[in-house]
Amino acid sequence: MKGEVSQLVTLASAANGILSECIGPEPLYPSNAAFRFCNSVRFVDLKKTLFGNLREVQRHEDPDRWLRSLKPSNAIRASLTYTSSANPLPPDHQLAAFVGGGGEWRLTVSFKRSAEIWMPRWEVTNQDAPDKRIWRVTYGCVGRYLSPPSVPKAQLDLATSRLLSSLTDAAKFATEHDLPFWTDRFQRAIDCLDPANPVVFPDYVEFVCQGSYPQTAQRLLSASYNGWVFGGMGSWNDMYFEPKSENARYNSISSELYSAINDAVQQASWSFGLTHAA
């Protein structure tokens, strides 16, 4: 899965874990794999200057300090929300490989009488870092609610049906075009949704508070990680098919799969702490 999204999943899970006492105050940063390529992850407020410009004022210098601030601030819950781009050209699934591309993710922290919205900005600050920690990530508090928004009810069964259909269409297309690598990749994600199989995440994922999600949500996240194929050169995105009608079909299938995965992640994030959800 895209690093930006994976890191947001980790932060939301850890925040809810701290608030529900599923986990203690043990350090998350920089040891968790979600931060393995980051040399800095900080949280800032955006303040207007006398002349109307915005400046960043650091509130927390790393994720651990941000997490430890939540309970004393009377935070209640953290959730993720995805919004697709408005009429993007190229479409979101083709821009997903680029930092900041592919739609907009927000991390909302709800308090008793308010809420904060956080959005990340990723910047390369040390391209030649020997430990590959090339990224500086800044989470900016881009908005506040005077009253906390309600977290939508997770529709896990609907999200599962949609994701399964999208993965099946993609696997069929890959098989028809003799692309065994991609057929196997999609089938692996499909298998993640089968209740008869164990929940399996890629080796690079260190999932926080996995047991606090319903099994269906765990499977949605597992399938989303394993089914994420939206990279740069050499990825599923980096192909063209003839005739044009077949390429249009490929783009339609890819667009729907991208949307279904993002919705699956979003829905799963809303289910933290539920013993069951439909």
N, C-alpha and C positions, 0 to 999 in steps of 0.2 A: 504494500500500500504506500501511497505517497507519504513522504516523511512528515509533511505538515499536518496531514490528517491523522496519521498514527500518533503524533505527539499530542494533538488535541484529545484524542481518545484516552491517552495515558493521563493527561492532566485532569480531564473530567472524572475519570475513574478514581484517581487518587484523591481528588477533592471530595467526592462523595464517600470515599472510604474513610477519610479523616472525619468527616461530619457524622458518619454513622458508626464510627469507632470500629470499622472493619479492619483498619490498619492503624498503627501507631505513628509516632513522629519520626520514624527511621528515614534517613536521607534517601531521596529519590534521584536527585541530581548530583553529579553527572553520571552516576553509575547505570541508571536504567537505559536500556537500548534505544529508547525513543530520543535520547539526547546524544547518541554516540558520535554524531558528526558536528556537534555544537560546541563552540568555545565560549559562548555566553548566551544565557536565556534570562532576560530581565522583564520586569513589569513596570510600565510607566503610565502616568496621567498626562493628558494633553491639556495644556493651559494656553489661554490666549494672552498674547503680549499687549502692551499699550497700543500698538499699531495694528492689532487684529491678526497677527500671525500666530501660528501654533508652535509651542515649544514643549519638549518632553521633560517631565519631572519624574525622576526615578522614585518608585514607591517600594519595590522589592527587587533586590539584586539577583535573585535566583528563584526557581520554582519552590524550593523547600521553605523559604521565608514567606512566599505567597501562600502556600498551603497552611503554614502554621498561623497565618493571620485570619483564616476563615472563621474558626470557631469563636475567637474573641470578638469578631465583628458581627456575630449572630447570623452567619450565613446558614442557609437551609439546604440548598441543593445547587448542583452544577449540571448544566445540560448543553448539548450541542445542537446547532441549527444550520442546515445547509440551504442556500438559495442559489439557483442557477442564474447564469448571466442573462441579461435581457437581449435577445436577438444577437447572439455573438457570431462573429465571422472571423475566423473559423469557429466551429461549434466547440462547446466546453470540453468534450472528450478529447479533442485534438490539442487543446491548450493545457490539458491536465499535467503534462510533463514539465511545464514551466512554472517557476515559483510565482505564486500569486494568480495563476491562471486556472481555469476550469470551474469557475463559480466561487461563491463566498461562504466560508465557514465562520461561525461565531460561537464563542464560549460564553454562556450566560450564567452568572452566579446570582442566585436569588437570596435576598435577606428577608427579614420579617416585614419590613416596610419599604423595601426598595430592591433594585437589581442593577448589576453592572454588566456591560457587554465588553468582552475582550476580543481583539482580533490580532493575529500575528503578522509580523513583517520579517522576512528572511533575507539576510544579506551575506554575501561572501566577503569575509574580511581577511582571510589568510589562505589563499588558494594553494599554497605549497606546504601547508602544515603537515609535518611528518606523521602525526597521529590521525590525520584526515579530519580533524575538527576545524572545518573551514567556515562554519556558519555562525553568525551572530543573529539571534532571534529576539525580537522585541515585541512583547505583547502590550498593546495600547488599549487603555480603557476608552473606548470610542463613544460610549453613550451610557446613560443611566435612565432607569424608570423610577418614577415616584412611588409606584406600587409594583410588587413583584408580578411578572407575567405568569400565568399558569403553565405548567409543563404539560404539553399535549399527551393524551393517553397513547401509549405505545400500541401500535397495530402490528404485532409481530407475525401473526399468521399471514396477513395480507402482504407484508414485506417479504416473507419467505416465499410465497407463491410467485410474487413478481420476480424476485431474484432467480428462483429456479427456472422460470420460463425464459428469462433473459440469457442465463447461462446455457440452457439447452439449445436455444436458437444459435448462440455463438458457437457452441460445440458442433452443431449440425453444419453450419457454414464452413468451419475449419475442416471438417471431415470431407465435405463435398469438394473442397479445393486442395485436398491432399496436404494438409498442414498438421502432421501428427503431433508436433510439439505443442501447438496451441490447443488441439483437441484434448490432449492429456491434461493440459493446464486447466481447461474449463471443466473437464470431468473430475479433477481433483477438488475443485470448488463445489461442484454438484454433490460429490460424496460427503462434503462437510455438512450438508443440509439434511442428510439421512439420519434419522434418530437411531438407527441400528449401528452407526459408526461412532467411534470416539471423537471428541472435539479436539481438533489438531490445528495448532497455529504454526506458521513458519518459524524456523529456528531463531530468526532475528527479533522475534516479538517476546517481550517480557510483560505479560498481561498483569495489570494491577487489579486485585479484588475480583478475579474471574468468577468466583463462587457466589458473588452478590448479584449476578445477572441470572435470569431464568435460562434454562437450557436452550430454549429457542433463540434467545438473544445471543448466547454464546456461539451458537451455530451460524447465526447471521454474520457475526463479526469474523468468525473463522473463514467462512466462505468469501467474505469481502476481502480479507487479507490475501487468501489464496487465489481469488479471481481477479485481483487488480492487475490489469495488463496495459495500463495507460502510461507508458513511458515515452522515451525519446527514440532515437535512432535504433532500429532493430526490434522495436516493440510491436505489439499488435497494431498500434496506431500507424506504423511506418510501412504501410502497404498500399497497393493500388491494384484494382481488378478490372478486367475487360469482360464484357462490354460495359459501357457507362452505367447501364441499369443494374449490373451486378455490383459495381462499386457503390452505387447509391444504396443498395441493399446492405452491403457491408457497413456503410456509415450509419444507416438506420439501426442496425443490430448493435453496433458499438455505442451509439448514443444512448439507446435504451438501457444497455448493460451498465454504462457509466452512471446514469441516473438511478438505476435500481440499486447499485452498490452504495451510492451516497445516501439514498433513502434508508437502506438497511442499517448503515452505521448510525444515522440519526435516530431511527426508531429504537435501536438497541440502547443508545445512550439514555433514552427516556425511561428505560425499564429497570434501571439500577435499583436494587433493593426489593423488587417485586418477586414474590414466589411464583407467580404465574401472570401471564398477560396474553391477550388475544390480539 
